[in-house]
Each structure stands twice: as structure tokens, then as C-alpha cells.
Amino acid sequence: MDIGISSSCFYPLETEKSIVRACETGAKTIEIFMNADSEFQPEFVQKMAEICKSYGVRVPSVHTMASFTESYHLFSSYNRRFYEARDTSFKRHFDVLHSLGAEILVMHGIKKPGSIPDEKYFDRFGELIQMGKTEGIKVCQENVVHYRSESPDFLLRMAEYIGDDFNMVFDIKQSIRAGFEPFEFADKLHKYIRHIHISDHNDEMDCMVPMRDGVFDFKRFFDMMKALDYEGDYIIELYDYGYNSDKELANALKGLKKLL
């Protein structure tokens, strides 16, 4: 268990440069967000792995590149497109995760309203989960505003339908943006949470750097998740407007680790 940083904090900086920025905050755990087809080439994946090794960082998770197009490629009513995307754009993530030593693949899933019923979505996502399972990878559903997964009730139905293989990533800012209280959300879904994206908020901003001007009680949250037997990592994931300098990220890391 550790506090880490996502390379997405530095988007739209190129991925390899974002990884360096994340490492230079002092983080020893980072999440990598893929952003272009060329970044799946073996040479580029090797470059990412070498950067991480040189800084001595661990990569537990990778975020799919296609988060904004998953509804179209994987979860539309056109069946052929699902099978093609499953075997190409989706499956290629496994090689990246293996090269980086990661075991969690983060997915957004289907947008609202979407063109297929929930059960068909659950079936398809379950198929992707099984593909990952054979590779030793947890394919995880993230809660995301404007997606069906924004709702804890939807995720509970998804977990019940898929069964023991269902895993999810809990994102605090997405819970806030969707209008759900984060502590209640996490408590309802805690059995399935394997990875957590953290950020702070206040009355003016729904995504900001922790340990600055926000109101979220991280000590209470860490204690709650510990009591619920959570053993995963906490990854700071922000939009670029959520902080002013890399030093703020470094300070947030230090401050949060004292509370963990």
C-alpha cells in the first residue's frame, strides 16, 4: 500500500515526459495513462519501463487509452466492432501491463445513455475480465460521471451479475462530480475496490490537490478503508487546473503519507 501519482496529472504533456514529472515529485508508485497508438509499440513500452526502473518506482496500474471511445468500440450495439476491438485495441494493453509489472487495468466503460442494455454490458465487461484473468490482470470498472458507472447502485448490480471476478477503481472526484457522497459510495462498494484515485475538493472546485485548501477528511477515509480491509494503493489523479506546481504534488504526497 502506498500513496502515488498518476501521469494523467500532467496531461496533455507527452506520456514519457509525464512519467518523469511524476517520478520527480518523489513518488515511488505511479499510474500510467496511455494516450496514443504509438505508445503501444515495444520500443516505447520499453522506454517507459526503463524510466520507471531508473527512478525505482512501481507501476500497479495502467489506464486504457480508449476511455472516451470505449462506448463506441467495445460497448455499442454493433457486435462485430466489439469483437474486433476486444482482440486488438483492448488486448494490446496486456503486453504493456506485463512490461511495466502492473496488474490493474482501469476502464471507464459505457457512457450514458448508451445503446445496449445493462445485462449485455455486464456480459461484455465480464468477457474482458476473463481475458485479463488469464493474463494475471484485473480489469477494473471505474466510477465515472456521465457514465453508467457513476451510480453506486449500478455498480452493485454489475457486481452481483458478474460475481466474484468483479473489481473496481474508486475515484473520489468522480463521486463528487456525480453527486454522491464519497464515504457512502466507498462503504457500499468496498468489497470490490482494488485501487483508489484521490483528490480534494471544496465549494468552488470538485478536483484539487490534497493538503491545500480542500475539505476532504483523508485521515478519516484512510482509517475507514483500513477498517474495511482495503490493501490497495491511493493514486493522486488531478486535472492540470487542480494544482499550481509540481511542488504542491510533492507536498501532498508527503502530507498524505503521514496520515496513511
C-alpha positions as CSV (number, residue, x, y, z in Angstrom):
1,M,0.0,0.0,0.0
2,D,1.3,3.4,-1.0
3,I,0.4,6.9,-2.0
4,G,1.3,7.6,-5.6
5,I,0.6,9.9,-8.6
6,S,-0.9,9.4,-12.0
7,S,0.8,10.5,-15.1
8,S,-2.5,12.0,-16.2
9,C,-1.9,14.9,-13.7
10,F,0.4,16.3,-16.4
11,Y,-1.8,15.8,-19.5
12,P,-1.5,16.9,-22.3
13,L,2.3,16.6,-21.8
14,E,3.6,13.6,-23.7
15,T,3.3,10.3,-21.7
16,E,7.0,9.7,-21.3
17,K,7.6,13.2,-20.0
18,S,4.6,12.9,-17.7
19,I,6.1,9.8,-16.2
20,V,9.4,11.7,-15.5
21,R,7.4,14.5,-13.9
22,A,5.5,12.1,-11.7
23,C,8.7,10.4,-10.6
24,E,10.4,13.7,-9.8
25,T,7.8,14.5,-7.2
26,G,9.3,11.8,-5.1
27,A,6.5,9.3,-5.8
28,K,7.6,5.6,-5.6
29,T,4.3,4.4,-7.0
30,I,2.7,5.8,-10.2
31,E,-0.2,5.1,-12.5
32,I,0.4,5.4,-16.3
33,F,-2.3,6.8,-18.6
34,M,-1.8,5.7,-22.2
35,N,-2.6,8.4,-24.8
36,A,-1.6,7.4,-28.4
37,D,-1.3,4.3,-30.6
38,S,2.4,4.8,-30.9
39,E,2.8,4.3,-27.2
40,F,2.0,0.6,-27.5
41,Q,5.0,0.0,-29.7
42,P,7.5,-2.3,-27.9
43,E,10.3,0.3,-28.2
44,F,8.1,2.9,-26.4
45,V,6.9,0.5,-23.8
46,Q,10.5,-0.4,-23.1
47,K,11.3,3.3,-22.7
48,M,8.6,3.7,-20.1
49,A,9.8,0.7,-18.2
50,E,13.4,2.0,-18.2
51,I,12.3,5.4,-16.9
52,C,10.4,3.7,-14.1
53,K,13.3,1.4,-13.2
54,S,15.8,4.3,-13.2
55,Y,13.6,6.1,-10.6
56,G,12.9,3.0,-8.6
57,V,9.1,3.4,-9.0
58,R,6.4,0.7,-9.0
59,V,3.6,0.8,-11.5
60,P,0.5,-1.0,-10.2
61,S,-2.0,0.3,-12.8
62,V,-2.4,1.4,-16.3
63,H,-5.4,3.4,-17.6
64,T,-6.7,2.5,-21.0
65,M,-6.1,4.9,-23.9
66,A,-9.7,4.5,-25.2
67,S,-11.6,5.7,-22.1
68,F,-13.6,8.2,-24.2
69,T,-14.3,5.7,-27.0
70,E,-15.0,2.5,-25.1
71,S,-18.7,3.0,-25.6
72,Y,-18.3,3.1,-29.4
73,H,-15.6,0.4,-29.8
74,L,-16.5,-2.1,-27.1
75,F,-20.0,-1.4,-25.8
76,S,-22.1,-0.4,-28.8
77,S,-25.0,-2.3,-30.4
78,Y,-22.8,-3.3,-33.3
79,N,-21.4,-6.7,-32.2
80,R,-18.6,-7.1,-34.8
81,R,-17.0,-3.9,-33.6
82,F,-16.8,-5.3,-30.1
83,Y,-15.0,-8.5,-31.1
84,E,-12.5,-6.6,-33.3
85,A,-11.8,-4.0,-30.6
86,R,-11.5,-6.8,-27.9
87,D,-8.9,-8.6,-29.9
88,T,-6.9,-5.5,-31.0
89,S,-7.1,-2.2,-29.1
90,F,-8.1,-3.8,-25.8
91,K,-5.9,-6.8,-25.8
92,R,-2.8,-4.9,-26.5
93,H,-2.9,-3.3,-23.1
94,F,-1.9,-6.7,-21.5
95,D,1.6,-6.6,-23.0
96,V,2.1,-3.1,-21.7
97,L,1.0,-4.1,-18.2
98,H,3.3,-7.1,-18.2
99,S,6.2,-5.0,-19.3
100,L,5.6,-2.5,-16.5
101,G,4.9,-5.1,-13.8
102,A,1.3,-3.7,-13.4
103,E,-1.7,-5.8,-12.6
104,I,-4.7,-3.4,-12.8
105,L,-6.2,-2.1,-16.0
106,V,-8.6,0.9,-15.4
107,M,-11.6,1.3,-17.7
108,H,-14.4,3.8,-17.9
109,G,-16.9,1.6,-19.7
110,I,-20.2,2.7,-21.2
111,K,-21.4,6.3,-21.3
112,K,-24.9,7.3,-20.5
113,P,-27.4,6.5,-22.0
114,G,-25.5,4.0,-24.2
115,S,-27.0,1.8,-26.9
116,I,-27.1,-1.6,-25.2
117,P,-29.0,-2.9,-22.1
118,D,-27.2,-3.3,-18.8
119,E,-27.1,-7.1,-19.0
120,K,-25.4,-7.0,-22.3
121,Y,-22.9,-4.5,-21.0
122,F,-22.2,-6.8,-18.0
123,D,-21.7,-9.8,-20.2
124,R,-19.2,-7.9,-22.4
125,F,-17.3,-6.4,-19.5
126,G,-17.3,-9.9,-17.9
127,E,-15.7,-11.3,-21.0
128,L,-13.0,-8.6,-20.8
129,I,-12.5,-9.5,-17.2
130,Q,-11.9,-13.2,-18.1
131,M,-9.4,-12.2,-20.7
132,G,-7.5,-10.3,-18.2
133,K,-7.7,-13.0,-15.6
134,T,-6.0,-15.5,-17.9
135,E,-3.1,-12.9,-18.1
136,G,-3.0,-12.3,-14.3
137,I,-4.6,-8.8,-14.8
138,K,-7.5,-7.3,-13.0
139,V,-9.8,-5.4,-15.5
140,C,-11.4,-2.9,-13.3
141,Q,-14.5,-0.7,-13.7
142,E,-14.0,2.9,-12.6
143,N,-16.9,5.1,-11.3
144,V,-17.1,8.0,-13.8
145,V,-19.5,10.9,-14.0
146,H,-21.8,10.8,-17.2
147,Y,-21.1,7.1,-17.4
148,R,-23.5,4.4,-16.2
149,S,-20.8,3.6,-13.6
150,E,-21.3,6.9,-11.9
151,S,-24.1,5.3,-9.8
152,P,-23.2,3.0,-6.8
153,D,-26.5,1.1,-7.4
154,F,-25.5,0.4,-11.0
155,L,-22.1,-0.9,-9.8
156,L,-23.7,-3.1,-7.1
157,R,-25.9,-4.7,-9.8
158,M,-22.9,-5.1,-12.0
159,A,-21.0,-6.8,-9.2
160,E,-23.9,-9.1,-8.4
161,Y,-24.3,-10.0,-12.1
162,I,-20.6,-10.7,-12.7
163,G,-19.8,-12.3,-9.4
164,D,-16.5,-12.7,-7.6
165,D,-14.4,-11.6,-10.5
166,F,-15.8,-8.1,-10.4
167,N,-13.3,-5.4,-9.4
168,M,-13.4,-1.6,-9.4
169,V,-11.4,1.5,-9.1
170,F,-13.0,4.1,-6.8
171,D,-12.4,7.8,-7.8
172,I,-13.2,10.5,-5.2
173,K,-13.6,13.4,-7.6
174,Q,-15.9,11.4,-9.9
175,S,-18.1,10.6,-7.0
176,I,-18.2,14.3,-6.1
177,R,-18.9,15.3,-9.6
178,A,-21.8,12.8,-9.9
179,G,-23.4,14.0,-6.7
180,F,-22.6,11.0,-4.5
181,E,-21.0,11.3,-1.0
182,P,-17.6,9.6,-1.3
183,F,-17.6,7.9,2.1
184,E,-21.0,6.4,1.5
185,F,-20.0,5.4,-2.0
186,A,-16.8,3.7,-0.9
187,D,-18.6,1.9,2.0
188,K,-21.2,0.4,-0.3
189,L,-18.7,-0.9,-2.8
190,H,-15.7,-1.6,-0.5
191,K,-15.7,-5.3,-1.2
192,Y,-14.9,-4.7,-4.8
193,I,-12.5,-1.8,-4.6
194,R,-8.9,-2.7,-5.6
195,H,-7.5,0.8,-6.4
196,I,-8.4,4.3,-5.4
197,H,-7.9,7.7,-7.2
198,I,-7.7,10.5,-4.7
199,S,-8.2,14.3,-4.9
200,D,-9.6,17.0,-2.7
201,H,-12.4,19.5,-3.2
202,N,-14.2,22.5,-1.7
203,D,-17.3,24.5,-2.5
204,E,-15.7,26.1,-5.6
205,M,-13.7,23.2,-7.1
206,D,-14.5,19.5,-7.4
207,C,-11.0,18.4,-8.2
208,M,-7.9,19.9,-6.4
209,V,-4.6,18.9,-4.9
210,P,-4.9,17.3,-1.4
211,M,-3.4,19.0,1.6
212,R,-4.1,22.6,0.4
213,D,-7.5,24.3,0.5
214,G,-9.8,21.3,0.3
215,V,-12.3,19.9,2.8
216,F,-12.0,16.1,2.4
217,D,-11.0,14.3,5.5
218,F,-8.3,12.0,4.3
219,K,-7.4,10.6,7.7
220,R,-11.0,9.5,8.3
221,F,-11.1,8.0,4.8
222,F,-7.8,6.1,5.2
223,D,-8.9,4.8,8.6
224,M,-12.3,3.7,7.2
225,M,-10.7,1.9,4.3
226,K,-8.2,0.2,6.6
227,A,-11.0,-1.0,8.8
228,L,-12.7,-2.4,5.7
229,D,-9.5,-4.3,4.9
230,Y,-8.5,-2.3,1.8
231,E,-5.0,-3.2,0.8
232,G,-4.5,-1.3,-2.5
233,D,-2.8,1.9,-3.4
234,Y,-4.0,5.5,-3.3
235,I,-3.2,7.4,-6.5
236,I,-3.4,11.2,-6.7
237,E,-5.2,11.9,-10.0
238,L,-5.9,15.5,-10.9
239,Y,-6.7,17.7,-13.9
240,D,-4.0,20.2,-14.7
241,Y,-6.1,23.0,-13.3
242,G,-6.2,21.3,-9.9
243,Y,-2.8,22.3,-8.8
244,N,-0.3,25.2,-9.4
245,S,3.1,23.5,-9.3
246,D,4.8,20.1,-9.0
247,K,5.9,21.1,-5.6
248,E,2.3,21.0,-4.5
249,L,2.1,17.4,-5.6
250,A,5.3,16.6,-3.8
251,N,3.9,18.2,-0.6
252,A,0.6,16.4,-1.0
253,L,2.5,13.1,-1.2
254,K,4.4,13.8,2.0
255,G,1.4,15.0,3.9
256,L,-0.9,12.1,2.9
257,K,1.7,9.5,3.7
258,K,1.8,10.8,7.3
259,L,-1.9,10.1,7.5
260,L,-1.9,6.6,6.0
